[in-house]
Amino acid sequence: MPERKKVFFIINKFSGTGYRPEVEGRIIDRSSQLGYVCTIEFTQYPGHATELARQAVKENFKIVFAMGGDGTVNEVAQGLVHTDTVLAILPKGSGNGLARHLRIPMKFTHALELLAHHQVIDMDTFLINGQLSVNVSGIGFDGHVANLFGKDGKRGLMTYGKIVMAEFGPFKEFQVDITIDGKRMTRNSFILAFANSSQFGNDAKIAPFASVCDQQMDVCFIKKVPLTQMIGFVAKMFTGKLEQSAFVEIIKARKVSATFSSPVPYHIDGEGRTSSDAFEMEMQPCSLKMMVPAHLSGF
């Protein structure tokens, strides 16, 4: 079988809210119908998806599917970045931010059809303190919530919402000294987000005009919103109009450094990380080959 007809599936059974065993049979059947020989592997521990992706590259697989959420996609991307192997996504997470931005169907059978009808784009990624980010990473309140969400036994939008409501009041704005493409500035912020794509997930658009192909990240300063104005703010987020909010400032950038007076919690693509008081962010243009729906544009 020619190498181009081999496809590797990396599945995180624990991502999202559940796993159906019949998925494996559907993957095998559809791959066979399209003339592909498929390999299926399940992640066993943190970082395993990266190891499996690197194995796929060594074994000359040209396509690797990541089945999971943004965290799983990130791990697989770590093994594929700066290679000629294409990353594809079968969304199965709590938010699926990158998949939604790329307009990949949320329904499993429809997303699997990318194997038959797709195009490949050269997607940007960026590094935050030397660690890969493919979607949206953030410092501050969203980092705090991501750390708590990762420790909760239950996943899903409802769990995330409960944590946000419980933690919103006590969490305070912070001051950041930041340099964006050589320009120094100081800001007070509640969330400092770095967006490659437009959204966190669940169509909550943090950077409505972000593109994964423009070789820039969107640096998003978000101030703490009074509860009396929260409904309007959330409405703007879910309708793609957040840049119109008086509580939001968005600046395009290629390279960013930021320092804080004390360590601040952060996350990378939704996965919580240990707090830090200094950050370096840098774009990696056209560094990841990504499978997206055919005949669409504007990614």
C-alpha positions in Angstrom: 0.0 0.0 0.0 1.5 3.4 -1.0 2.5 5.6 2.0 0.0 8.3 1.0 -2.8 5.8 1.7 -1.8 5.3 5.4 -3.7 7.2 8.1 -3.0 7.3 11.8 -5.8 8.0 14.4 -4.9 9.1 17.9 -7.9 8.9 20.2 -8.3 10.4 23.7 -11.1 8.3 25.2 -11.4 10.6 28.2 -11.7 13.9 26.4 -15.2 15.5 26.5 -18.1 13.8 28.1 -17.9 10.2 26.9 -16.6 7.6 24.3 -18.5 5.2 22.1 -16.7 2.0 21.2 -18.4 1.8 17.8 -16.3 4.7 16.7 -13.4 2.4 16.0 -15.4 0.3 13.6 -16.7 3.3 11.7 -13.1 4.6 11.4 -11.9 1.3 10.0 -14.8 0.9 7.7 -14.7 4.4 6.2 -10.9 4.3 5.9 -11.1 1.0 4.0 -13.8 2.3 1.7 -11.5 5.2 0.7 -8.5 2.9 0.2 -6.7 3.8 3.3 -4.9 1.4 5.8 -5.5 2.9 9.2 -3.8 2.6 12.5 -5.7 3.4 15.7 -4.0 4.2 19.0 -5.4 5.4 22.4 -3.7 7.8 24.7 -2.6 6.4 28.0 -1.1 9.4 29.9 -0.3 13.1 29.5 2.2 13.5 26.6 1.4 10.2 25.0 -0.3 11.8 22.1 2.9 13.6 21.2 4.9 10.4 21.4 2.3 8.7 19.1 2.4 11.6 16.6 6.2 11.4 16.4 5.9 7.7 15.9 3.5 8.3 13.0 6.0 10.7 11.4 8.9 8.2 11.7 6.7 5.6 10.1 5.9 7.9 7.2 2.2 8.4 7.8 1.1 11.5 5.8 -2.1 12.1 7.8 -2.7 12.0 11.6 -6.1 12.5 13.1 -6.4 13.8 16.6 -9.7 12.7 18.3 -10.2 14.8 21.4 -10.4 18.4 22.5 -8.0 21.3 22.1 -5.6 19.8 24.6 -5.3 16.5 22.6 -5.0 18.5 19.4 -2.2 20.5 21.0 -0.3 17.3 22.1 -0.6 15.8 18.6 0.5 19.0 17.0 3.6 19.0 19.1 4.6 15.8 17.3 3.8 17.1 13.8 4.9 20.8 13.9 7.6 21.6 11.3 7.0 18.3 9.5 5.2 17.4 6.2 2.6 15.2 8.1 -0.9 16.6 8.0 -2.9 17.1 11.2 -6.7 16.4 11.0 -9.2 16.8 13.8 -12.2 14.7 15.0 -13.7 17.0 17.6 -14.5 15.4 20.9 -13.7 18.0 23.6 -15.5 20.3 25.9 -15.0 23.3 23.6 -13.3 22.3 20.4 -12.1 25.9 19.7 -9.7 25.2 16.9 -12.0 22.8 15.1 -14.9 25.3 15.3 -12.7 28.1 13.9 -11.6 25.8 11.0 -15.3 25.0 10.4 -14.7 21.3 11.0 -18.1 19.6 11.6 -18.8 18.7 15.3 -20.6 15.5 14.3 -18.2 12.6 14.2 -19.4 11.0 10.9 -19.3 14.4 9.1 -15.8 15.2 10.5 -14.5 11.8 9.4 -15.6 12.7 5.8 -12.6 15.1 5.7 -10.6 12.1 4.8 -12.5 12.0 1.5 -13.0 15.7 0.8 -10.4 18.2 2.2 -7.7 20.7 1.5 -4.5 21.3 3.4 -3.4 24.7 4.7 -0.1 25.8 6.1 -1.2 27.0 9.6 0.6 29.3 12.0 1.4 28.3 15.6 3.1 30.2 18.4 5.3 29.5 21.4 4.5 30.6 24.9 7.5 30.2 27.2 8.8 27.7 24.7 5.6 25.6 24.7 3.5 25.1 21.6 0.1 26.8 21.3 -2.2 26.2 18.2 -5.4 27.8 19.4 -5.8 30.3 22.3 -3.7 30.6 25.4 -4.3 33.0 28.2 -3.0 34.6 31.4 -5.1 35.6 34.3 -8.7 34.6 35.1 -9.0 32.1 32.2 -5.8 30.5 33.3 -7.1 30.3 36.9 -10.3 28.7 35.7 -8.5 26.3 33.4 -6.4 25.0 36.3 -9.5 24.4 38.4 -11.4 22.9 35.4 -8.5 20.4 34.9 -8.8 19.2 38.5 -12.6 18.7 38.3 -13.8 15.2 37.7 -16.6 16.3 35.4 -16.1 18.0 32.1 -18.4 20.0 29.9 -19.7 23.5 29.4 -21.9 23.3 32.6 -18.9 22.5 34.8 -16.9 25.3 33.3 -19.7 27.7 33.8 -20.1 26.8 37.5 -16.4 27.4 38.1 -16.5 30.8 36.3 -19.4 31.9 38.4 -17.8 30.8 41.7 -14.4 32.4 41.0 -15.3 35.5 39.1 -15.9 37.7 42.2 -12.7 37.0 44.1 -10.3 37.2 41.2 -8.8 40.7 40.7 -7.4 42.6 37.8 -3.6 42.6 37.5 -1.0 45.0 36.0 1.2 43.8 33.1 4.3 45.4 31.7 4.2 44.2 28.1 6.3 44.7 24.9 4.6 44.0 21.6 6.8 43.9 18.6 9.3 46.3 20.3 6.7 48.7 21.7 6.5 48.9 25.5 3.2 49.5 27.3 1.5 48.9 30.7 -2.1 47.6 31.0 -4.4 46.5 33.7 -6.2 43.4 32.7 -8.4 40.5 34.0 -7.6 38.2 31.1 -4.6 38.6 28.7 -5.3 36.2 25.8 -3.1 35.3 22.9 -5.2 34.0 20.0 -4.1 32.2 17.0 -7.7 31.2 16.1 -10.8 33.3 16.9 -12.2 31.4 19.9 -11.8 29.6 23.2 -14.4 27.0 22.2 -18.2 26.6 22.1 -18.2 29.6 19.7 -17.1 32.0 22.4 -15.0 34.3 20.1 -12.2 36.1 22.0 -10.6 37.5 18.8 -13.3 37.6 16.1 -10.9 38.6 13.3 -8.0 36.2 14.1 -6.6 34.1 11.4 -4.4 31.0 11.6 -2.8 32.0 8.4 -1.9 35.7 8.9 1.4 35.1 10.7 0.2 37.1 13.7 -1.4 36.5 17.1 -4.2 38.6 18.4 -3.2 40.0 21.9 -6.4 40.5 23.8 -6.6 42.7 26.9 -9.9 42.1 28.7 -10.8 44.2 31.8 -13.1 42.9 34.5 -16.7 43.4 33.4 -19.2 44.7 36.0 -22.0 42.2 36.6 -24.5 44.7 35.5 -23.0 44.7 32.0 -22.1 41.0 31.8 -25.1 39.9 29.7 -24.2 42.4 27.0 -20.5 41.4 27.1 -21.3 37.7 26.8 -23.7 38.4 23.9 -20.9 40.2 22.0 -18.6 37.3 22.6 -21.0 34.8 21.2 -22.0 37.0 18.2 -18.4 37.8 17.1 -18.6 41.4 18.2 -16.3 41.4 21.2 -13.9 44.0 19.7 -16.7 46.5 20.0 -16.7 46.3 23.8 -15.2 49.1 25.8 -13.7 46.4 28.1 -11.6 44.9 25.2 -8.4 46.0 23.4 -6.9 43.8 20.7 -3.5 44.3 19.1 -1.9 42.2 16.3 1.6 40.9 17.1 4.4 38.6 16.1 6.5 38.7 19.2 5.5 39.6 22.8 7.1 39.6 26.2 5.2 40.3 29.4 6.2 40.6 33.1 4.1 40.7 36.3 4.9 41.7 39.9 3.9 38.2 41.1 3.2 34.8 39.4 -0.1 34.7 37.4 -2.0 31.5 36.4 -2.1 30.7 32.7 -3.2 28.0 30.2 -2.1 26.8 26.9 -5.0 25.8 24.6 -7.2 25.3 27.6 -4.8 23.2 29.6 -3.8 24.8 32.9 -0.1 25.4 33.6 2.0 26.4 36.7 1.9 30.2 37.4 4.7 32.4 36.1 5.7 36.1 36.4 7.4 36.3 33.0 6.3 35.2 29.5 7.7 35.2 26.0 5.4 34.6 23.0 6.6 34.3 19.4 4.9 33.3 16.2 5.9 30.3 14.1 4.5 31.1 10.6 3.2 28.3 8.4 4.6 25.7 10.8 1.8 23.1 10.8 0.0 21.4 7.9 -3.7 21.3 8.8 -6.6 19.4 7.1 -9.7 21.6 6.6 -12.9 21.3 4.7 -12.6 21.5 0.9 -13.8 24.6 -1.0 -13.8 26.9 2.1 -11.5 29.8 2.6 -10.7 32.6 5.2 -9.2 30.5 7.9 
